[in-house]
Amino acid sequence: MQVLYKSTRGKEETVTASMAILKGLSEDGGLFVPVTIPRLDVPVEKLAQMNYKETAYEVMSRFLTDFTEEELKNCIDHAYDEKFDTEMIAPIHEANGVYFLELFHGATIAFKDMALSILPHLMTTAARKNNVKNEIVILTATSGDTGKAALAGFADVPGTRIVVFYPKHGVSPIQEKQMVTQKGANTCVIGITGNFDDAQTAVKKMFNDQELAAELDASGFQFSSANSINIGRLVPQVVYYVYAYASLVRDGRIKAGEEINVTVPTGNFGNILAAYYAKQMGLPINKLICASNENKVLYDFFRTGTYDRKRDFILTTSPSMDILISSNLERLIYRIAGEDAEKCSRLMQALSQGGEYTITEEMKAQLGDFYGNFCSEGETREAISATYYGSNYVIDTHTAVAAGVYQKYLRETDDHTPTVIASTASPFKFPGSVVSAISDRFEGLDDFGLVDALSALSGVKVPKAVEEIRTAPVLHDKVVDAQDMPAAVKEFLGICG
């Protein structure tokens, strides 16, 4: 069965998976969604015998139906290789009575590697399939992790260039160093003086700027996205939830068909949406537990049915979740609106113009799969400490938000369904916050001194991704205001005017 894609905002025509990946965003500003979510028609017992690559093919082939078997397997083989430091790609670690799905074993030690290691191969394959002659310019805003993972994925990939914008004062020192030391003649990293939402809004504006698109086309370029708004990012994320479930069955932790809960730390909503899609495919997921930090716009939405971004933007120790506009929520809104693109478009317009929207009671009733809560900064520290002293296991700040929210869920519901927590980043990305939550003995150390302290505390070797930036030179030092982002892109591409 062929799966086609359509916009959440009303363009009636459908496009193939490869075209949706190439475009990134629909011309009407909407996000591409599958017309139908395919069933996962492979027995769990069979999935339990598969490795990560084999599982990836079974899941992704259901969504990306215009890719041939050879094309898709080639993309998968190039993505999930020695860039990952374990053959399992996404191993599970049991600690404090829950299963941590470790999604940080890739080149940049964050979960974004799981999708961004394959996206360049999906995109260049899609370009060939659709006879695209232009050079593809990947335009991305990052709250910390997407940027480096996208840069690592696209660096020196023929026929592509990549421009990453990040909030200059809104990422961790390690995250920034990872980005600004990036090699590759086709890469460009630019700090902005605003926050992530400012960067993301400006990027979306550039995607919808027809005059800019014409300028690019005349110079032999066209935009595409590596953000989770691109369906080519979302589909690979569905894989690891299926793989986690099959792994638990394989290891005898659960029986085939038994339900699990999934807890996901999320700001942009893409990672938990992938788990929702896995459930829609037929994976036995009971509750989707949505964990927010103090920028708790999603928690408030699930509680009240009103999405309101009109609030102070809080810089936290889990910066990849410091987001007030959760772009991927639009895909869920479209679904609970009965796939009514006009209704979805009106709500998104209300968010853009007035800063908020409220869903109907009928829509709210369809959110029963979800539970939302948040962790304060103090609770995040406590979760790191409790996990370390309870199980001798070190988690990063984002994973700690999820662990803390899961404890709140347990207290409220007494639901002891086996639970998987998406562990989204290595603690070595946030050594200052992690080390200080465990011990006060290391005050005054610089970032890399803290990295070494964390290695000693955890008994884990410093990851290559961190070790190699210790002495790497800064190659990108440009900082601009949000309104100057289009000019910076044109300058990088050598377009005058």
Secondary structure, DSSP 8 states (H G I E B T S, - for coil): ----EEETT-----B-HHHHHHHSS-TTS--EEESS-----S-HHHHTT--HHHHHHHHHHHH-TTS-HHHHHHHHHHHSSTTSSSTTSS-EEEETTEEEEE---STTSBTHHHHHTTHHHHHHHHHHHTT--SEEEEEEE-SSSHHHHHHHHHTT-TTEEEEEEEETTSS-HHHHHHHHT---TTEEEEEESS-HHHHHHHHHHHHT-HHHHHHHHHTTEEEE--STTSHHHHHHHHHHHHHHHHHHHHTTSS-TT--EEEEEE-SSSHHHHHHHHHHHHT--EEEEEEEE-SS-HHHHHHHHSEEE--S-----S-GGG--SS-TTHHHHHHHHTTS-HHHHHHHHHHHHHHSEEE--HHHHGGGTTEEEEE--HHHHHHHHHHHHHHHS----HHHHHHHHHHHHHHHHH-----EEEEE-B-GGGSHHHHHHHH-STTTT--HHHHHHHHHHHHT----HHHHTTSS------EEE-GGGHHHHHHHHHT---
